[in-house]
């Protein structure tokens, strides 16, 4: 009988797998939080019916299609529309008045996953009369997630929760104004994505690509170790214009970041910060 690896042995093999993925595919997960990676790679092995990390590494290195199947497990594609409604209400009431002062706007949604937050931000900006003069960069490292975000199609069973969050976030109408229901799915209006650029971008390896007035990166940093969190926040600092805004997830903070001094709390209870 094959003996199960100890956690130390499993972690060693996991680090070797991540190093191999980086060298073969240039996707860098080496600074992701280990506890989360253990769980997600274990789920991937079960789903893909691969008995060991050594076998997974061997197959991934030789089979790019298998790597594409593994990628969603590594990137945590979990998102909701208007998640944490208080955040969007604060964006509408406290941040938008400042954004109005710019003749044109650039927004970066980092780690956009399957696009729920992209559509939420676009709806908010549309209702505030800002979408037509805004360019939104929506970035992620998962090609599958980016394709789903560009399609803007979500299961109809999720819409009731999205709608309740939209109302709680201060929505000015009905969420149904922005989608068409058909065949068990909600298809969101293409006009919401007219000014959106979807792009493959890694917070672990890539650099800043534009100056923006607003960055949102919510519930992404929690999956990074401290060093990678610092790198990501440094990118946001460099991308933001003077007095630009940064929105993080409800469990994320700048308190222990080496870039904390570059920001001041703006609406701290919902993790909105402003560049000094």
TARA-V316310 format. One line per field, one symbol per residue. ss: DSSP state (a for helix, b for strand, c for the rest). Layout:
ss = ???
//
This chain:
ss = ccccccaaaaaaaaaaaaaaaaaaaccccccbcaaaaaaaaaaaaaaaccccaaaaaaaaaacaaaaaaaaaaaacccccccccaaaaaaaaaaaaaaacccccbbbbbbcccccaaaaaaaaaaaacccaaabbbbbbbccaaaaaaaaacbbbaaaaaaaaaaaaaccccccaaaabbbbccbbbbcaaaaccbbbbbcccccccccccbbbbbbcccaaabcaaaaaaaaaaaaaabbbbbbbbbcccccccccccaaabbbbbaaacbbbbc
//
